[in-house]
Amino acid sequence: MVLAPRASWDRLRNLTTSSPARFAVLVFVSLILVFTALLSLPAASANGRRLPLADALFTAVSTICVTGLSTVDIATTFSAFGKVVIFIGVNIGGMGVLTLASILGLVISKRLGLRAKLIAASDSNPLRTHGGPVNEGQTVRLGEVGQLLRTVALSTLLIEGLVALALYPSLILAGIRPIDALWEAPFYAAMAFTNTGFTPNPGGLVPFADDYFLLTVLMIGVFLGSIGFPVIYALRKQLWHVRKWPLHTKLTIITTVLLFFAGAAAFLTLEYNNPETLGSMNAWDTTFQAFFLSAMTRSGGFSVVDIGELYGSSLIVGCMLMFVGGGSASTAGGIKVTTLAVLALAVFSEAKGRPSVQAFGRRIPSDVQRVALSVVAWGATIVALSTIVISQISQEPVSDVLFDVISAFGTVGLSTGLTAELSDPAVYVMALTIFMGRIGTVTLAAAVAATSRSQLYSLPVERPIVG
């Protein structure tokens, strides 16, 4: 009887070293079940009644996966205890799948094994090394994994603390009681940095629509959360030495900024005459809200305008931005900006007839290009299947379904209003989409195929016709 717990503990220790990716999935599933149970408690509900299972599960998935989509109104449905549970959940989820798994694996196994270090390094590394020697040009080397984990925890506490301090005066000036602002400021800060988008007050950000300082602080918090912990780690070491930045940092920053301005220009062009969104504002308000919407569709999840009132063309732009998401190993979702950058560079190199893909004096290996292509293919497949299933179940317009599905996959949290109206079967499909989007297609593949096989021979070459 005494050996049974020890045997279970040994099996768990073996799992952390033999298959860290599978262990990461197990961690997230366990967390979702725990938070589903907590949010199902009568104490978590504002009316003292148990939340229906579908709503509790979906909120738990959205919380742990830092998505922000919800089938209920967070501000009015949950009690103070329920909101604290959500606050804790988004901070846990914001640390990332493999980062969290590495920390727990370190606690359980008393050490971070070589395979765990490889997996942790690959999640925080744009090169996504899978087997074989670790490339010396990667953003975070094996010996720096422990420093990265410390950076994750410290940067989370520091950034959320600074954002909360900046938000507090604005909340007071908006008429919120000082005692309430002491709670709402950290809540908003956590939702911004983790790119979740839940709001603790009824009406969301609508009461703060004209407070550009508060909205700018939220955008900064979302930006810092979306660039990824490896970028924060690199900037902390070499902030003013741009030429020494790793390739991953350069690609992330440049692509993020380009998408930010391109998205704002697109929304400004498409929505300037829409009386239900930007058309009713003056020139300055229209411009600022276009930039705010561009930042939030990347993964932030906050919104001032009614997403359901956007033109169809703007919804397509929003879908494109949400599908891309933020940086690798960040609190953002999507296929990641570095994936888009690598594919764009590959297309450019092919058009130029170059034998290899290059950027900033560095060559990007072919295996990285294959992983990037695989991520896009799997992401598109998940989005397509989820859209088909939910469209069939709900019989709602495909444009609305597609927007909410991509928002779920990209863990964004913006909604046309469809998610709150879905039936339970469609809610479960949407929750699965969120989970698949958050844990990452690469992590999921590694969890399913825990072992890699080496091929000691090569087959004859034959070129099919492409294009």
C-alpha atoms as one frame of an Amber mdcrd trajectory, in Angstrom:
protein
   0.000   0.000   0.000   2.890   2.340   0.698   4.548   1.617  -2.651   1.513
   2.585  -4.752   1.850   6.369  -4.355   5.608   6.082  -4.867   5.100   4.068
  -8.056   2.626   6.674  -9.363   5.085   9.436  -8.505   7.878   7.595 -10.334
   5.680   7.187 -13.419   4.924  10.908 -13.334   8.640  11.688 -13.045   9.359
   9.429 -16.000   6.687  11.218 -18.030   8.327  14.600 -17.426  11.641  13.384
 -18.828  10.479  10.988 -21.562   7.723  13.186 -23.046   7.636  16.774 -21.777
   5.225  17.828 -24.529   2.712  15.139 -23.557   3.185  16.142 -19.934   2.445
  19.754 -20.901  -0.876  18.722 -22.450  -1.656  16.711 -19.307  -0.908  19.772
 -17.181  -3.250  21.993 -19.164  -6.060  19.425 -19.181  -5.681  19.001 -15.418
  -5.763  22.758 -14.874  -8.884  23.097 -17.006 -10.648  20.397 -14.980  -9.615
  22.025 -11.682 -10.793  25.469 -12.753 -14.017  24.024 -14.176 -14.726  22.584
 -10.733 -13.876  25.895  -9.023 -16.058  27.963 -11.366 -18.905  25.464 -10.887
 -19.016  26.172  -7.155 -22.001  28.228  -5.961 -19.528  30.618  -4.314 -18.118
  31.487  -7.743 -21.476  32.653  -9.050 -22.929  36.091  -8.312 -26.401  34.632
  -7.684 -25.130  31.771  -5.499 -26.225  29.073  -7.957 -24.101  26.556  -9.777
 -23.049  27.582 -13.249 -24.125  25.123 -15.987 -21.359  22.682 -16.876 -20.987
  23.941 -20.458 -20.522  27.541 -19.285 -18.149  26.566 -16.466 -16.030  24.379
 -18.755 -15.912  26.974 -21.528 -14.947  29.748 -19.111 -12.243  27.533 -17.595
 -10.834  26.720 -21.041 -10.970  30.382 -22.040  -9.269  31.343 -18.765  -6.441
  28.790 -18.773  -5.898  29.278 -22.510  -5.998  33.098 -22.030  -8.574  33.541
 -24.765 -11.261  35.906 -23.466 -14.227  34.409 -25.281 -17.142  33.743 -22.983
 -20.641  32.330 -23.109 -21.620  34.476 -20.111 -21.014  38.039 -18.944 -17.937
  37.813 -16.708 -18.721  41.049 -14.861 -22.243  40.117 -13.808 -22.141  36.301
 -13.723 -19.254  35.709 -11.323 -18.805  36.737  -7.719 -15.644  38.248  -6.267
 -14.407  34.705  -5.596 -15.124  33.666  -9.183 -13.243  36.673 -10.548 -10.258
  35.893  -8.323 -10.252  32.351  -9.710 -10.271  33.768 -13.249  -7.508  36.231
 -12.339  -5.297  33.426 -11.026  -6.149  31.205 -13.990  -5.127  33.681 -16.685
  -1.785  34.298 -14.993  -1.119  30.564 -14.813  -2.199  30.072 -18.411  -0.263
  33.088 -19.593   3.001  31.459 -18.605   2.620  29.121 -21.566   2.219  25.407
 -22.028   5.816  24.273 -22.117   7.114  26.878 -19.680   4.610  25.737 -17.080
   5.317  22.087 -17.857   9.052  22.698 -17.482   8.586  24.343 -14.086   6.367
  21.528 -12.799   8.671  18.946 -14.321  11.581  20.561 -12.522   9.687  20.387
  -9.233   8.647  16.765  -9.720  11.869  15.330 -11.106  14.173  17.625  -9.056
  16.009  18.488 -12.238  15.336  19.658 -15.767  16.335  16.746 -17.978  17.995
  17.110 -21.354  14.834  16.364 -23.312  12.836  18.757 -21.158  15.464  21.421
 -21.825  15.268  20.732 -25.546  11.481  21.049 -25.524  11.526  24.171 -23.343
  14.165  25.727 -25.537  12.249  24.906 -28.686   9.023  26.507 -27.435  10.906
  29.680 -26.663  12.931  29.380 -29.819  11.752  30.335 -33.305  13.894  27.617
 -34.864  11.755  24.971 -33.153  14.585  22.450 -32.886  13.255  18.877 -32.969
  15.894  16.265 -32.323  19.520  16.404 -33.356  22.038  18.957 -32.132  20.688
  22.288 -30.940  21.496  25.100 -33.368  23.898  27.612 -31.840  21.943  30.483
 -33.345  18.770  29.785 -31.433  17.311  32.483 -29.236  17.529  30.578 -25.962
  20.246  27.962 -25.518  19.987  24.997 -23.197  22.057  26.598 -20.449  19.738
  29.612 -20.464  16.449  27.758 -19.968  16.548  28.307 -16.206  17.173  32.007
 -16.753  14.274  32.106 -19.192  11.909  30.576 -16.644  12.946  33.201 -14.095
  12.447  35.892 -16.717   8.918  34.613 -17.343   7.931  34.901 -13.698   9.683
  38.202 -13.010   8.548  39.908 -16.209   4.955  38.849 -15.566   4.961  40.316
 -12.054   6.841  43.469 -13.041   4.883  44.334 -16.185   1.485  43.616 -14.658
   2.431  45.664 -11.591   3.505  48.663 -13.666   0.423  48.467 -15.890  -1.823
  48.267 -12.820  -0.154  51.349 -11.298  -0.646  53.254 -14.556  -4.301  52.232
 -14.816  -5.317  53.034 -11.242  -5.545  56.864 -11.600  -7.562  56.543 -14.814
 -10.044  54.221 -13.136 -10.450  56.694 -10.285 -11.003  59.578 -12.722 -13.594
  57.464 -14.536 -15.709  57.424 -11.391 -14.777  54.014 -10.003 -14.492  53.899
  -6.218 -10.867  53.800  -4.999 -11.434  50.498  -3.194 -12.880  48.925  -6.353
 -10.079  50.347  -8.483  -7.550  48.562  -6.255  -8.989  45.321  -7.574  -9.915
  46.319 -11.118  -6.490  47.805 -11.972  -4.578  44.507 -11.418  -7.404  42.629
 -13.143  -7.182  44.800 -16.260  -3.376  44.593 -16.133  -3.462  40.797 -16.056
  -6.013  40.661 -18.872  -3.850  42.994 -20.985  -0.489  41.293 -20.454  -1.927
  37.800 -20.867  -3.846  38.981 -23.942  -7.103  37.654 -22.499  -9.528  40.572
 -22.655 -11.948  39.802 -19.835 -13.320  42.927 -18.142 -14.412  43.073 -14.478
 -17.021  45.820 -14.887 -20.346  45.812 -16.791 -20.065  47.384 -20.220 -16.410
  46.452 -20.665 -14.290  49.256 -22.078 -17.239  51.285 -23.370 -17.173  53.598
 -20.283 -13.492  54.297 -21.058 -13.913  54.815 -24.813 -12.632  58.408 -24.594
  -9.831  57.726 -22.115  -6.915  57.465 -24.513  -4.366  57.164 -21.729  -6.061
  54.072 -20.306  -6.518  52.534 -23.753  -2.875  53.263 -24.633  -1.677  51.598
 -21.417  -3.783  48.545 -22.292  -2.250  48.471 -25.784   1.254  48.597 -24.289
   0.381  45.738 -21.945  -1.007  43.691 -24.825   2.076  44.424 -26.936   4.492
  43.349 -24.201   2.548  40.148 -23.671   2.295  39.369 -27.378   5.959  39.721
 -28.365   6.912  36.664 -26.309   9.155  35.916 -23.361  12.216  35.126 -25.528
  12.007  38.630 -27.002  11.643  40.173 -23.545  14.618  38.089 -22.427  16.707
  39.241 -25.406  15.716  42.895 -24.993  16.579  42.771 -21.311  20.104  41.706
 -22.228  20.703  43.908 -25.290  17.997  46.572 -25.458  20.127  49.287 -27.083
  22.282  46.998 -29.222  19.896  46.378 -32.099  22.528  44.733 -34.297  23.124
  42.130 -31.600  19.478  41.167 -31.367  18.819  37.514 -32.269  17.100  36.920
 -35.601  13.936  35.841 -33.796  13.731  39.163 -31.942  14.220  41.166 -35.134
  11.607  39.205 -37.056   9.107  39.412 -34.192   9.446  43.159 -33.625   9.460
  44.095 -37.309   6.528  41.857 -38.263   4.504  42.945 -35.226   4.964  46.638
 -36.012   4.184  46.154 -39.710   0.976  44.247 -38.946  -0.016  46.864 -36.357
   0.171  49.717 -38.878  -1.199  47.667 -41.777  -4.190  46.548 -39.717  -4.908
  50.087 -38.548  -4.734  51.396 -42.121  -7.096  48.654 -43.293  -9.680  49.286
 -40.562  -9.437  53.042 -41.083 -10.024  52.662 -44.819 -12.860  50.153 -44.536
 -14.736  51.528 -41.511 -14.385  55.307 -41.752 -17.906  55.607 -43.225 -19.584
  52.947 -41.059 -21.945  54.880 -38.737 -22.137  51.930 -36.323 -18.372  51.813
 -35.688 -15.807  54.449 -36.695 -18.028  56.533 -38.952 -19.699  58.329 -36.045
 -16.364  59.585 -34.617 -14.197  62.578 -35.466 -10.928  62.175 -37.362  -8.740
  61.784 -34.263 -11.080  59.291 -32.582 -11.417  57.311 -35.789  -7.655  57.058
 -36.223  -6.983  56.095 -32.611  -9.742  53.479 -32.502  -8.462  51.972 -35.768
  -5.041  51.471 -34.159  -6.669  50.127 -30.976  -8.738  47.645 -32.981  -5.641
  46.581 -34.919  -3.750  45.917 -31.685  -6.616  43.981 -30.125  -7.299  41.749
 -33.134  -3.724  40.525 -32.895  -4.670  38.746 -29.642  -5.646  41.394 -27.089
  -9.377  40.766 -27.052 -10.480  44.167 -25.728 -12.935  46.133 -27.845 -14.583
  49.531 -27.778 -16.607  49.243 -30.975 -19.220  46.534 -31.478 -17.452  43.794
 -33.452 -20.795  42.543 -34.762 -21.332  45.892 -36.517 -18.105  45.753 -38.565
 -18.415  45.443 -42.320 -17.743  42.010 -43.770 -14.524  43.259 -45.335 -13.300
  44.382 -41.909 -14.205  41.012 -40.424 -11.967  39.365 -43.031  -9.090  41.688
 -42.094  -9.718  40.857 -38.442  -9.666  37.131 -39.257  -6.302  37.495 -40.987
  -4.762  39.379 -38.068  -6.180  36.969 -35.480  -4.954  33.941 -37.403  -1.402
  35.293 -37.365  -1.516  36.252 -33.663   1.575  37.273 -31.692   5.100  36.116
 -30.986   6.349  32.618 -30.198   6.279  31.580 -26.532   4.039  34.542 -25.744
   0.644  34.948 -24.128  -0.771  35.479 -27.627  -2.105  32.757 -29.873  -2.309
  32.212 -33.628   0.283  30.736 -35.936   2.759  33.390 -34.649   4.383  36.319
 -36.443   7.683  34.498 -36.930   5.853  31.774 -38.839   4.439  34.407 -41.176
   7.839  36.088 -41.474   9.619  32.832 -42.352   7.046  31.960 -45.022   7.187
  35.483 -46.470  10.972  35.306 -46.627  10.753  31.890 -48.281   8.399  33.250
 -50.965  10.650  36.263 -51.496  13.750  34.082 -51.780  12.004  31.795 -54.251
  10.947  34.768 -56.369  14.526  36.051 -56.346  15.877  32.621 -57.258  18.023
  32.386 -54.135  19.231  28.905 -53.122  18.435  29.556 -49.434  16.208  31.739
 -47.263  18.165  34.580 -45.697  17.458  37.483 -43.340  19.785  39.960 -41.624
  22.884  38.076 -42.665  21.574  34.745 -41.392  20.369  31.645 -43.237  17.112
  30.058 -42.107  17.316  26.226 -42.283  14.873  24.279 -44.432  13.482  22.388
 -41.432  12.284  25.677 -39.936  10.475  26.437 -43.185   8.806  23.023 -43.098
   7.664  23.550 -39.520   6.278  26.977 -40.434   4.353  25.482 -43.336   3.075
  22.664 -41.117   1.856  25.122 -38.475  -0.127  27.077 -41.079  -1.560  23.888
 -42.616  -2.646  22.428 -39.284  -4.018  25.767 -38.099  -6.051  26.207 -41.272
  -7.337  22.637 -40.959  -8.470  23.164 -37.359 -10.206  26.428 -38.269 -11.910
  24.895 -41.315 -13.201  21.825 -39.464 -14.440  23.861 -36.495 -16.184  26.343
 -38.780 -17.941  23.577 -40.687 -19.112  21.791 -37.540 -20.288  24.910 -35.692
 -21.983  26.279 -38.822 -23.869  23.011 -39.186 -24.904  22.965 -35.529 -25.863
  26.630 -35.202 -27.011  27.422 -38.760 -25.605  30.927 -38.256 -23.953  33.046
 -41.000 -20.586  31.607 -41.967 -18.872  34.997 -41.664 -19.815  35.272 -37.986
 -18.896  31.660 -37.291 -15.538  31.974 -39.044 -14.654  35.136 -37.120 -15.440
  33.596 -33.734 -13.701  30.322 -34.609 -10.504  32.105 -35.642 -10.803  34.234
 -32.505 -10.966  31.001 -30.522  -8.075  29.367 -32.382  -5.945  32.507 -32.050
  -6.993  32.858 -28.376  -8.058  36.447 -29.110 -11.420  36.789 -27.394 -13.232
  39.111 -29.803 -16.700  38.006 -30.839 -19.479  39.058 -33.166 -21.886  38.007
 -30.406 -22.228  34.479 -31.739 -20.351  32.599 -29.002 -22.756  33.676 -26.254
 -25.687  32.326 -28.300 -24.261  28.901 -29.136 -25.877  25.669 -27.985 -23.970
  23.332 -25.688 -22.629  21.021 -28.459 -21.269  24.023 -30.371 -19.801  25.420
 -27.139 -17.841  22.211 -26.619 -16.506  22.360 -30.193 -15.464  25.978 -29.649
 -13.755  25.030 -26.372 -11.813  22.293 -28.182 -10.780  24.839 -30.821  -9.461
  27.148 -28.096  -7.502  24.299 -26.532  -6.002  23.233 -29.862  -5.037  26.805
 -30.645  -3.429  27.467 -27.280  -1.321  24.362 -26.799   0.023  24.807 -30.306
   0.060  22.451 -33.238   3.750  21.684 -32.773   3.239  20.785 -29.110   0.236
  18.644 -29.958   2.178  16.783 -32.633   5.038  16.196 -30.216   2.612  14.920
 -27.596   0.983  12.449 -29.975   4.297  11.242 -31.405   6.508  11.146 -28.333
   9.328   9.364 -30.104  11.102  10.400 -33.271  12.509   7.905 -35.744  15.697
   8.483 -37.696  15.903   7.329 -41.300  19.320   6.025 -42.332  18.628   6.008
 -46.056  17.231   8.364 -48.687  14.797   7.499 -51.461  15.243   8.301 -55.168
  14.254  11.846 -56.159  11.285  12.490 -58.440   9.722  15.935 -58.940   5.914
  16.207 -59.174   4.377  19.155 -61.044   3.528  21.930 -58.577   1.480  25.034
 -59.373
